[in-house]
C-alpha cells in the first residue's frame, strides 16, 4: 500500500521497530541502510530503529546479531538502542514492526490518525508476506541467520516500493 502523502516528498523516512532494539530492528536498519546506500539514495531516505520497550536504551546491538550481520557485510557498530516515541509517528512515513505484538503496541502509541503508518515489515517480502520476524534472542546463531534472510528479502521489497513512489 502506498501512502499518498509520500508522493513527491523530498525525503522518505523509515523506522524499524522490535521489542528491545538490540536484535531485529537494528539488523533491519543496518541491512536497509546498506541497500539504500548501494542505490545512491542515502540523502533521500532517512533510516532509524527503535524498541517498544526501554530495556536496553543506549546499548549496542546484541553481539550475536552484530556478528551475524558482519559476516554478511553489514555494520551495526554505531547503532544504539532507543525507545519509540509518540513523536516518531510525526517524523516517520514507514513504521515497521517485526511482529504482531509490537505492531499492536505501536498502534496504541500512534494515536488517532497515525495508526496506519505502523505495519509489519514482512509485508514487503514476497517469500515471507504476513509473517513475523522471529525474535532470535533466546536461540542459537541459526536464528540470527534466519532473521537476516527475512530482513534482506523485506528490505529489497521496501526499497522497490519507495522507488516506485518517486
DAURUR-V518573 format. One record per run of one state. SS is the DSSP state (H for helix, E for strand, - for the rest). FROM is the first residue (numbers start at 0). TO is the last residue. Records with the same first field share a line. If there is no record, write none. Layout:
BEGIN
SS=FROM-TO / FROM-TO
END
This chain:
BEGIN
-=0-2 / 6-10 / 18-22 / 38-43 / 51-61 / 71-81 / 83-86 / 91-92 / 97-98 / 110-113 / 124-139 / 165-165
H=3-5 / 23-37 / 62-70 / 87-90 / 99-109 / 114-116 / 120-123 / 140-164
E=11-17 / 44-50 / 82-82 / 93-96 / 117-119
END
